[in-house]
């Protein structure tokens, strides 16, 4: 743990940790049920085993979310020639990295050493492979992905100072560069917490021990689960009253943890998942390499495809400029989704992640594009049972790519608005068809959540747009506010309670009614440059990028090393891709998608 001196280890006393967590929970008026759950949790043998894990064991694996393995299997099969730069982006933070380096050089040295050590491990050791194949439905690690992981490992990391901020880049074969992301972002979260704790001790004599931090986080988690449990029970009671006799009640939404890169410590990541497995209502799985894995896909694969294959987005080769081109469509975003399905796993529970270049443009292209014949052939040959089980409307000649997606993941922008947009598009697509001829209405996943209260609000939405799954991470982490004890005292010994909220609120140590807070960073890492290692493929944009659906562009990311004019050219192209295009030429989009799929899967364009 970055708070500790190298080689030091604070032995965590389970009974002391329980007492502090119980204190924090009681201070926040936790229910008797929650207090009983915490007591039960701390006496559980698995909990005690996690608490006893040596720090070296906790740091012996990458913090790779399950979706990464799906991306890496795709890259090994279809993109082994691609070399990629990933760029770290700290969206919000109470303590910038450059400030940590300046104010606390010793902590910065520990952080750099931890980056080297934690990123220097094999990506897919046998235990991780076993967990993926045993706990991730329909997933098998391919020989190609494992061979490339052994050959290339994890890409090296470099730091640059850009506009006064420290920015990290990884460079190497696409999956080697991708391996850096979640481990580094978790480390940034950890060093952000450590910097605030050490600052409190230097400036105000307040000591927050690892045990106190862990107790606070567990109490905060337990209180969040308490609120969700109360809502689940209220919803179940209402459903019982509203459901007609003999009719099945509506299935409650699944609650999933997408928490790896957001975690304040690796030990808490394990404890958090173990607690939720036992007590979170309607628990739907975790993205961490544990039991009952879930994972969709990542924006990175759309970003890679569009920069290298963006020529397929341009449906009109006679247009004088991109701005004049009436036929620019999200062909590459569709291609990325099809490649993920073709690389392994099949079409079961196909999920659309539609906001990379804007959901409206993605829906327009998906409605216009027919399923490529060669993709249909691949699915029939590789997954005949899955293909045969699909509704006839999806397997029929002329079916659209839109019809494949049984799930839509809303990851930015206004959930209500975008969920309504997707459902409106589905209803318009099948208007006039008898119910028996329609595929099931798509299910919605909300993965852009900021608080437990927001989950509860979304749970109460009309059934038409209510999420069938919630995926969240940061809101299940963090701290309550700590008491500020007398100078030189320990917050724990003074009865300190829990710590603060996520995001860029006041700096650590600022008082709030006699309390101090420790806050989280918002940090991501995306693919911003891609090239072919041997072929001179012309890139469609000067930077790979992500736009997102929110008007404030809070999730947009481009290569910050480029001049502003180059970034703006990339952004303008993506704004064109984001447009709604109800009159998009179906034949042109279908031909472009079929050609792109053929080029990658048959001609090995990115091999």
N, C-alpha and C positions, 0 to 999 in steps of 0.2 A: 504494500500500500504506500502511495507516495507521501503520506503523512509521516511515515516512519523512517528512521535512519536506515541506510543500507545494511542488510543483515539482521536488523532488529525485528522482533515479532511480538506484538502485544497479544498475549494469550487471552482469548475471549472466554470468560467465565459464563456459561449458559445461565446460571442462576442470577448473576449480577445483571446480565443483559435482559433477562426476563423482568427483573425488578424495575429497571429503567424504562423498558417498553411499557410495562404496566403503569408506571407513573405518568408517562406522556399520554397514554390512552385515557387514563382517568381524568387528567387535567382537561382534556377535550371532551369530557362527558361521554365516553364510550359506553355502549350498552353492556349489560351484564353478559349477554351472549358473546360479544366481542372479547371481553376480558377472559371469559372461559375458553374461547378459541385460542387466544394468545397463550394461555397457560398450557393448553393441550399441545399447541404447536411447539412450544419450547421443550416439552418433555418427549416429543416424538424422536425416535432413534435417527431418522434421516436428518432432521434438523440438527441434532447434536453432531452427526457425522459431518455435515456441511460446516458447522462452526469449528470443528477440529481439523479441517483441511489445512495443510501448510500453505503458506502464501505461494511457494514455488509451484505447487500442484495447481492452484487456481490460475496461475499465469502460464501454464504449459500448453494451452490451446489458443488458437485464434478465436476471437468473438465473432464468428461468422454466423449470420442469420441463415435460416434454412433456404430462403429463396436464392441465396448466393450459389448454392450447389446446382440449382436448376439453370442459372445463368452460365456457370462454368461448364456444365455438360453441353450446353448449346455452343459455347465458344469453341470447345475442343472439337466438336463435330463440324461446324460450319465456318468458324472464323479463326483457325489456327494461325493465319498469317497476319492478324491484326495486332498492332502495337498501340498502347493507349496511355494517356496521361490522365490520372485522377487528381482533382484539386479539392483540397479541404476548404470548406466555407463555414465560418463561424457566424451564424446569422445574428444571434444576440448573445451577449455575455456580460456578467457583472465585472469580470476582470479580463481584459484582452491579453492574448498570449505575449505580445510585445511588452506589456506592462509587467507580467510575471517575470519575464527574462531580466528586466531592468531592476525590479524591486526585490526579487528573491532568486539570486543566481544559483544558490544551492538547490532549490526546488527545481529550477529549470534544468540543471545538470541531471537530477534524478529522473525528470521527465524524459530527457533525451536518452538516458541509459535504459529506461523502461521501454521506450519506443524500439530501440535496437533489440532488446531481449525478447519482447513479446511479439515482435514481427519476425523474429528469427527462428520460428518453429515450423515444422512441416504442416502444410495446409490440411492434409487429409490422412491423419494417422488411423490405424485400424479401429480404434474406439469410436472415432467420429464417423467413419464409414459404416460401422455396425449400427450406430444410432440412427443415421440417416435412413438406412435400408430397413431397419426394424420399425421405426416410428413415423416415417414420412410416407403417407399413403401413395402407392403406385410409383415410388421412386427407387431407382437403382443407379449407383455410381457407374459410369461407363469406364471401360479400360482406358479410353483416350483421355478423359479428364484426370484420372489418377496418374497416368504416365506423365502428363504435362505438369501436374502439381509436383511430382517428384523431380522433374527436370528443371522447372523454372522457379519453384517455391514462391516466395513473396517478393514483390518488386521492391527495389531500394527507395528510400524516402529522402527528399531534399527539401530545404526550406529557403524561401525567398521573402524579402521585405518589400511589400507593395503598398504604396500609399500609407506608410506608417504601420501596416499590419503584417504580422507574420503569417505566411501562407505555405502550406505543405503540398508537395506534389509527389505522386508515385509515377514511375515510368517503367514500362516493360510489356511483355505479352499480356493481352487483355485480361486474362483471368489472374495472372500474377499481380497486375496492378490493382485489379478489383479486390484481391484478398486484403489489401491494406485498409480499406474503408472502415469497416465496422470496429475493428480492433483499435484503429487510431482515434476514431470519434469517441469511443468509450474512454480512451486514455485522456483525451482532451477534457471530457466531462470530469474525470477523476482529478486532473491537475487543477481544474477550475475550482472544485470544492476544496482541495488542499491549499490553494493559494488564499482563499478566504479564511480558512481556519487558522493558517499560520499568521495571516495579517491580524486577526483578532488577538492572537497571543502576543504578537509584537507590540501592537498599538494600545491594547486595552487590558492585557494580562488575562484574557479569557481563554481557558483551555477546553477544547472539545476533543475528547479522545475518540479513537475509532469505535469503541464500544458505545459511547454516547451517540455518535452519528448513526450507527446501525440501529440502535434502539429507537431513535427518533423516526427513521425511515420505516421501520416495521410498524410502529404505531400509526403513522400516516397511512400506510398501505391498509392496515386493518380497519381504520376508520372509513376509507374509501370503499372497501368491500362491504362494510356494514351498510353504507348508503345504498349500494347497488343491490344488496340482499333485500333491503326494505322495499325498494322499487320492484324487484322481481316478484315479491310476494303480493304486492298491491296489484301488479299487472295480472298475476295468476288468478287472484280473486275476482278481478273485473272480467277476465275472460270466462270464468266459470259462470258468472251471472249473464253474460251476453251470448254465450254459445247455446244454440238450440239443442234440445235433447236429442241424443243419438248422433250429433255432429262432432267431429274432432275439433278441439280447441286449436287456435292458431299457434304455430310453433314459435317459441320465444327466441329472441336474437341470441346468437353466440357471442361470447365475450372472449377476445383473443389478445394475447400479449405480444406486441412487436417492440421489444424493449432493449435488445442487445446494445445498440450503439448509444442508447440514452442513459445507460446505467451508471450510477455514481460509484459503484464498486462491483467487482466480480462476485464477491461473496454475497452481496445483497442481490445481485441478479439471480443467483441460485435460490436464495431464500425467498425472494419475491415470487419466483415461479412455483416453488414448492408450496407456498402459502396459497397461491391462487388455484393450484391444482386441487387443493382440498376444500377451499371455502368460497371461491368466487362462483356466484350463481351462473349456470349455463356456460361453464368454462368450455371454450372451443379450441384451445391449444395454444402453443407458443412458437415463436420463431427461433428461440434459442435451441442449441443442440441438446435437447432433453426429451422427455417422453411427449408423445402426442404432438408432433410437429405440424405446423401450418406454414405456408409460404405461397405467395402469388408470383410476382415478377417485379423487376426493378426498372426504373426509368433509364438506367444506364444502357440497356440493350436497344431501346429506341434511339438514344442519343448516338450510339455507335453506328447503327444502321443508317440514320439520316445523314450523318456527315459523309459517310463513305459511299452511300448508294442514292443520294438525294436526286440524282438524275432521273430516277424512276418517279419522283414526285411531280416532275414537270411533264404534264400530259401534252403540251403543245410545244413542239420544237421550233415553230415558226414565229413565236412571240419575240418581239424586239427586246424585251427585258423581263425580269421576274415580275416587276411591278405591273407590267401589262399582261402578264400571262393569266388567262382566265381558267386555266386547267391545272393550277398548282393544288395538289391534294395530298393527304397524309398516307401515301402508299407505303412508305417505309415503316411507319408506325404499325400499320396492319401486318406488314411482312414480319416485323420483329415478333409479334404475337404468334403468327403461324409457325415461325422457326422454333419458338419455345415448345410448342405442342409437338412438332415433328421430331425434335431432338430427343424426346422421351416423355412418357407419361400419358400421351394421347389426348383425346378431346374431352375427357371426363372433367367436369367442373371448370371449363375454360373461363378465364377471368380477363376482363378488359381493364387495363390501367390506362385511362383515356386522356389524362391531363398533361402529358409531356409537352405537347404542342397545342393543347386546348381541346376540351371535350367536344365542343360543337363541330369543329373541323374533323375530329376523329369519327364522330357519329355519321357525319355526311359521307365520309369515305367508306365507312363500314356498310352503310346502307346501299351505296352505289356498287361496291365491288362484289362480283360473284366469287364464290369459293374456287380457287384455282384447280383445274383438273388434276394437276400433278400432286397437289396437297391432298385432294380427295383420294387419289390412288395410294399415296403413302399411308394415310390413315386406314384405309381398307386392308392394306397388306400388313401393317405393323400392329394394328389394334382392331381386328375385325369384330370382336365382341362389343367393344365400346362403340364403334361406328354403327353397328346393327342396332344398338340400344338407343341411339339418338332418335328424336321424333322425325317422322317422315318429312316434315317441312324443312328440316335442316339438311337431310341427305338428298333431297330432290334436286334434279338439275335446275340450275338457276337460283339456288339458295344463295343468300348473301353472307358475307363474313359476319355481319351483325348478328345473324341467326345462331352462330356458334357459341356466343358468349352467354353462359348461364349465370355469371356473376359480373357485376360492374363495381369497381372500386373507386370511390370518390375520395381523392387525396388532397384536394385544394379547392379554394373558392367556396361559394355558398352551397352547402349540402342540399338544402331544400330546393333551390333553383335547379341545380344540376341533376339531382335525382328525378325531379319532375320532368326535366328535359329528356332524360333517357327513357323514362316510362312513356312519355308522350310519343317518342319516336317508335317505341315498340308497338303501341296501340295503333299508330298511323300505319305502320308496316303491315299489320294484320287486320286492318279494318275491312269488313266485308267477308272475311273468312269465317266459316263456322268454328266454334270453339274446339272441336275435335281435330281440326286441321292446323291449329296454332301450336307452336312450341310453348312451354310454360313461360309465364312472365319472368323476366330476369330478376335475380335477387341482388340486393344492394349491400355493399360493405362501406362503412364510414371509417376512414383511417386518418382523419385530420382533426383530432379531438384535443381539447385543451384542459378539460376539467371533468370531474365526475358529474357535476351538475349538468354539463353539456350532454353527457351520455343520457342522463335521465330525461332531459328535454327532448332529445331525439327519439328516445324510446316511446315518447307520448305522441309522436307525429301520426298523422293519418296513415292507415295501413298501406295505402297506395305507395307511399314513399318512405315508409318506416324501414330503417336498416335491418337486414337479416343477420348482420354481423357488425360488431364494433371491434376495431383493432387499434390498440393504444399502447403507449410506452411511458412517456414522460410523466403523465398524470398518476402513474402507479409508482413513481419514484419521488425523490426530493425529501424535504424535511418540514417539520413544523417550526415555530419560532422558539429560540432558546432564551431562557432567562439570562439576564446579564448579572452575574454574581459580583461580589466585591472584587476590586482589583486584585489580580493574582490568584483568584479562586478558580475552581473548576465548575463549568456549567452543570456537569453531572452531579457533583456533590452539593451544588446549590439548588438542586431540584429543577434543573433546566429541562424544558420540554422540547417540543419538536421544532423543526426548521422550515424554511420558507418556500415560496412558490417558484415555479420555473420562469425563465425569461429575464429580460433586462430591466428589472426594477432597481431600487437603490443599491449602492455598493454594500458588500458584506460589512457587518458591524454597525450599520446605521440603526439607531434605536427605534423601536415601535412599541410605545407603552412599556418601556423598561425591558424590552426583549431585543434580541439580535437575530438576524436571518442569514442563512446560507442559501444561495440561489443557484440554479442550474443554467447551463449554456444551451443554446439551440445550435446544433452543429451537424453538418452533412458533408459528404464527399462524393463528387460526381465526375463522370468521364467528360473531359472538356476538349481533348485532342485525340484523334484517331488517324492512323495511317496504315497502309499495308507495308509489311517489312521488306517485300521484294518487288512489288508491282507499283508502277506510278499511277495509282488511281487518283483521279482528280476529285478533290473534296468539294462538296456542294456549298459548304460554308467555311469561313475562316476559323470558327470555333464550333465544337459540338455544344449543345445547350439544351436547357429545359426552360419552358415558359411558365407552365402552371395555369390554373384557372382564376386565381384571385386577382382582382383589379389592381391591388397594390403591388403585384409582382413580388411578393415576399419570398416566394420559392423559386424565382427565376435564378438561373446560374449560367455563366459563360466564362471563358478563359480570361482571367483578369490580367494576364501578361500582355494581352493584345491592346493596341491603341483603341480609344473609345469609338472611333469611326468604324473599325472592324467589328467590334461588338455590336454596334448599332445596325450594321448591315445584316448581321446574323439575326438580331432581334426582329428586324423588319420582315425578313423572310418567314420567321416563325409566326409572326402576327398574321401574315397572309395564310399560312397553313391553318391557323386557328379559326378562320372564318367559317360560319355556317354556309353551306352551299347546297341548298335543296335541289337545284337543277344540275348537279354534277353529272357529267356524261358517263353513264354506267359502262358503256362499251370501252371507253378510253381508260377508265380506272381499272376495270377488270383486266384489260390487256396489259396494263403496266404492272399490276400486281402479279399476274401470271408470269410475265417476263422476269420480274425481279426474283420470284421464287425459283424459277428455272435457273437463273444465273447463279444463285447462291447454292442451291441443292444439287444441281446436275452439272454445272460447269465449274463449280468450286471457285467462284469469283473472289472469295475472301480466304481461300486456303493458301 
